[in-house]
Amino acid sequence: MTLLYQKLDSPVGAIYIATDGESLRVLAIDKNNWRRLKSSFNQAKEKAHPILSNTKQQLNEYFAHQRTHFDLPIHVDGTPFQVSAWNALLAIPYGETRNYSEQALMINNPNAVRAIGRSNGLNPISIIVPCHRVIGKSGKLTGYASGLKDKKYLIDLERKLAL
């Protein structure tokens, strides 16, 4: 499968977005995450596409405190467990956080806390599938593919508008 992709500059640095022409398949913060995610596809071409334009617009609105919900066609590939974990992320409201145990309960698998953490780390569409909203049970920020600084920024951004 060939992906079409574009790069977007944002407050958290470079964001790479990619589509298969029907849905958004990748949103990666930073070049290392982009390389890892695009390696699972046959080819990637830097090219404009309406889905990418719409994604850029919605991300710009999100960072400008003008959007709390994304309305984009998305598709994630993963194991059934990963897909259920990522779907649970979509149910966490904007401006709120859950811990990994709570996310495990959301998919009726309370003993899968570590697997939830691993799945969140492999989330191919970060921000839009909001794995940044999951924190440690103690309230500490733990794990984020592009770093805890970005995770804190996104949580703080959402909390400001949610208040």
C-alpha beads as a LAMMPS data file, in Angstrom:
LAMMPS data file: protein, C-alpha beads

163 atoms
162 bonds

1 atom types
1 bond types

-500.0 500.0 xlo xhi
-500.0 500.0 ylo yhi
-500.0 500.0 zlo zhi

Masses

1 110.0

Atoms # bond

1 1 1 0.000 0.000 0.000
2 1 1 1.239 3.467 -0.879
3 1 1 0.771 6.314 1.558
4 1 1 0.513 9.969 0.666
5 1 1 1.982 12.163 3.358
6 1 1 2.697 15.729 4.384
7 1 1 4.577 17.419 7.181
8 1 1 3.011 20.004 9.462
9 1 1 4.874 22.294 11.838
10 1 1 3.191 22.503 15.223
11 1 1 3.843 23.613 18.805
12 1 1 5.093 20.068 19.543
13 1 1 7.405 20.057 16.522
14 1 1 7.103 18.357 13.168
15 1 1 4.000 16.243 12.681
16 1 1 3.811 13.771 9.805
17 1 1 0.362 12.819 8.562
18 1 1 -0.375 10.124 5.993
19 1 1 -3.377 8.746 4.159
20 1 1 -4.081 5.742 1.973
21 1 1 -6.506 7.934 0.010
22 1 1 -9.538 6.816 1.997
23 1 1 -8.622 7.465 5.624
24 1 1 -5.928 8.897 7.824
25 1 1 -3.481 6.106 8.638
26 1 1 -0.616 7.872 10.415
27 1 1 -0.077 10.903 12.612
28 1 1 3.454 10.841 13.956
29 1 1 5.120 13.478 16.077
30 1 1 8.820 13.718 15.159
31 1 1 10.848 12.111 12.409
32 1 1 11.815 8.943 14.315
33 1 1 8.177 8.001 14.938
34 1 1 7.390 8.791 11.317
35 1 1 10.155 6.477 10.074
36 1 1 8.962 3.672 12.340
37 1 1 5.333 3.987 11.262
38 1 1 5.917 4.428 7.536
39 1 1 8.162 1.355 7.439
40 1 1 5.055 -0.833 7.740
41 1 1 3.808 0.428 4.363
42 1 1 5.226 -0.319 0.902
43 1 1 5.821 3.231 -0.161
44 1 1 5.239 6.814 0.951
45 1 1 5.048 9.827 -1.349
46 1 1 4.941 13.438 -0.240
47 1 1 1.810 14.672 -1.963
48 1 1 -1.278 16.752 -1.207
49 1 1 -4.622 15.050 -0.637
50 1 1 -7.986 16.367 0.656
51 1 1 -7.805 14.131 3.757
52 1 1 -4.391 15.581 4.583
53 1 1 -5.611 19.149 4.001
54 1 1 -8.577 18.540 6.293
55 1 1 -6.308 16.942 8.911
56 1 1 -3.944 19.922 8.811
57 1 1 -6.849 22.340 9.207
58 1 1 -8.293 20.441 12.166
59 1 1 -4.890 20.125 13.856
60 1 1 -4.275 23.863 13.441
61 1 1 -7.684 24.531 15.010
62 1 1 -6.866 22.116 17.850
63 1 1 -3.587 23.875 18.630
64 1 1 -5.360 27.272 18.418
65 1 1 -7.921 26.171 21.079
66 1 1 -10.703 26.133 18.473
67 1 1 -11.328 22.379 18.225
68 1 1 -12.051 19.761 20.878
69 1 1 -13.094 16.889 18.611
70 1 1 -11.679 15.584 15.343
71 1 1 -13.971 14.653 12.488
72 1 1 -11.698 12.643 10.202
73 1 1 -11.879 9.215 8.597
74 1 1 -9.272 7.093 10.385
75 1 1 -8.081 3.525 10.039
76 1 1 -5.695 1.701 12.366
77 1 1 -4.060 -1.648 11.745
78 1 1 -3.200 -3.748 14.757
79 1 1 -4.108 -6.816 16.716
80 1 1 -7.699 -7.062 17.962
81 1 1 -6.412 -6.121 21.433
82 1 1 -4.566 -3.053 20.122
83 1 1 -7.568 -1.884 18.123
84 1 1 -9.818 -2.217 21.184
85 1 1 -7.277 -0.286 23.287
86 1 1 -7.090 2.467 20.669
87 1 1 -10.886 2.616 20.373
88 1 1 -11.079 3.075 24.144
89 1 1 -8.823 6.120 23.804
90 1 1 -11.434 7.746 21.576
91 1 1 -13.913 7.548 24.466
92 1 1 -11.743 9.638 26.821
93 1 1 -13.227 13.152 26.746
94 1 1 -11.209 16.166 25.687
95 1 1 -9.510 17.815 28.655
96 1 1 -9.722 14.697 30.829
97 1 1 -7.258 11.938 31.620
98 1 1 -7.542 8.296 32.600
99 1 1 -4.928 5.969 33.997
100 1 1 -3.821 2.738 32.367
101 1 1 -5.918 0.654 34.794
102 1 1 -9.020 2.633 33.876
103 1 1 -8.320 2.137 30.179
104 1 1 -7.927 -1.611 30.774
105 1 1 -11.331 -1.610 32.505
106 1 1 -12.804 0.248 29.527
107 1 1 -12.050 -2.796 27.361
108 1 1 -13.147 -5.270 30.066
109 1 1 -9.621 -6.563 30.573
110 1 1 -8.525 -5.269 33.998
111 1 1 -5.337 -7.354 34.098
112 1 1 -4.007 -5.933 30.828
113 1 1 -2.483 -2.743 32.221
114 1 1 1.006 -3.338 30.793
115 1 1 -0.403 -4.441 27.444
116 1 1 -2.453 -1.236 27.369
117 1 1 0.747 0.766 27.847
118 1 1 2.478 -1.112 25.028
119 1 1 -0.514 -0.661 22.720
120 1 1 -0.703 3.052 23.441
121 1 1 2.996 3.335 22.613
122 1 1 2.284 1.816 19.191
123 1 1 -0.701 4.060 18.447
124 1 1 -0.273 5.088 14.791
125 1 1 -2.535 8.159 14.956
126 1 1 -1.470 10.065 18.056
127 1 1 -3.317 13.233 19.130
128 1 1 -6.418 12.212 17.132
129 1 1 -6.467 8.829 18.867
130 1 1 -5.553 10.540 22.143
131 1 1 -3.074 8.285 23.935
132 1 1 -1.674 11.423 25.588
133 1 1 -4.765 11.398 27.839
134 1 1 -3.589 8.248 29.635
135 1 1 -1.365 8.754 32.662
136 1 1 0.044 6.691 35.505
137 1 1 -2.197 5.623 38.387
138 1 1 -0.382 8.041 40.711
139 1 1 -1.157 10.921 38.354
140 1 1 2.376 11.063 36.972
141 1 1 2.981 11.371 33.273
142 1 1 4.393 8.158 31.875
143 1 1 5.371 7.106 28.389
144 1 1 4.714 8.988 25.188
145 1 1 6.287 8.151 21.841
146 1 1 7.595 11.678 21.258
147 1 1 8.429 12.332 24.912
148 1 1 6.814 13.466 28.136
149 1 1 7.308 17.144 27.254
150 1 1 4.907 16.728 24.314
151 1 1 2.459 14.713 26.419
152 1 1 2.411 17.444 29.085
153 1 1 1.941 20.123 26.433
154 1 1 -1.084 18.327 24.941
155 1 1 -2.696 17.654 28.327
156 1 1 -2.163 21.278 29.415
157 1 1 -3.496 22.576 26.084
158 1 1 -6.710 20.602 26.509
159 1 1 -7.161 21.445 30.176
160 1 1 -6.950 25.186 29.447
161 1 1 -9.850 25.033 27.019
162 1 1 -11.856 22.508 29.037
163 1 1 -11.951 24.774 32.117

Bonds

1 1 1 2
2 1 2 3
3 1 3 4
4 1 4 5
5 1 5 6
6 1 6 7
7 1 7 8
8 1 8 9
9 1 9 10
10 1 10 11
11 1 11 12
12 1 12 13
13 1 13 14
14 1 14 15
15 1 15 16
16 1 16 17
17 1 17 18
18 1 18 19
19 1 19 20
20 1 20 21
21 1 21 22
22 1 22 23
23 1 23 24
24 1 24 25
25 1 25 26
26 1 26 27
27 1 27 28
28 1 28 29
29 1 29 30
30 1 30 31
31 1 31 32
32 1 32 33
33 1 33 34
34 1 34 35
35 1 35 36
36 1 36 37
37 1 37 38
38 1 38 39
39 1 39 40
40 1 40 41
41 1 41 42
42 1 42 43
43 1 43 44
44 1 44 45
45 1 45 46
46 1 46 47
47 1 47 48
48 1 48 49
49 1 49 50
50 1 50 51
51 1 51 52
52 1 52 53
53 1 53 54
54 1 54 55
55 1 55 56
56 1 56 57
57 1 57 58
58 1 58 59
59 1 59 60
60 1 60 61
61 1 61 62
62 1 62 63
63 1 63 64
64 1 64 65
65 1 65 66
66 1 66 67
67 1 67 68
68 1 68 69
69 1 69 70
70 1 70 71
71 1 71 72
72 1 72 73
73 1 73 74
74 1 74 75
75 1 75 76
76 1 76 77
77 1 77 78
78 1 78 79
79 1 79 80
80 1 80 81
81 1 81 82
82 1 82 83
83 1 83 84
84 1 84 85
85 1 85 86
86 1 86 87
87 1 87 88
88 1 88 89
89 1 89 90
90 1 90 91
91 1 91 92
92 1 92 93
93 1 93 94
94 1 94 95
95 1 95 96
96 1 96 97
97 1 97 98
98 1 98 99
99 1 99 100
100 1 100 101
101 1 101 102
102 1 102 103
103 1 103 104
104 1 104 105
105 1 105 106
106 1 106 107
107 1 107 108
108 1 108 109
109 1 109 110
110 1 110 111
111 1 111 112
112 1 112 113
113 1 113 114
114 1 114 115
115 1 115 116
116 1 116 117
117 1 117 118
118 1 118 119
119 1 119 120
120 1 120 121
121 1 121 122
122 1 122 123
123 1 123 124
124 1 124 125
125 1 125 126
126 1 126 127
127 1 127 128
128 1 128 129
129 1 129 130
130 1 130 131
131 1 131 132
132 1 132 133
133 1 133 134
134 1 134 135
135 1 135 136
136 1 136 137
137 1 137 138
138 1 138 139
139 1 139 140
140 1 140 141
141 1 141 142
142 1 142 143
143 1 143 144
144 1 144 145
145 1 145 146
146 1 146 147
147 1 147 148
148 1 148 149
149 1 149 150
150 1 150 151
151 1 151 152
152 1 152 153
153 1 153 154
154 1 154 155
155 1 155 156
156 1 156 157
157 1 157 158
158 1 158 159
159 1 159 160
160 1 160 161
161 1 161 162
162 1 162 163
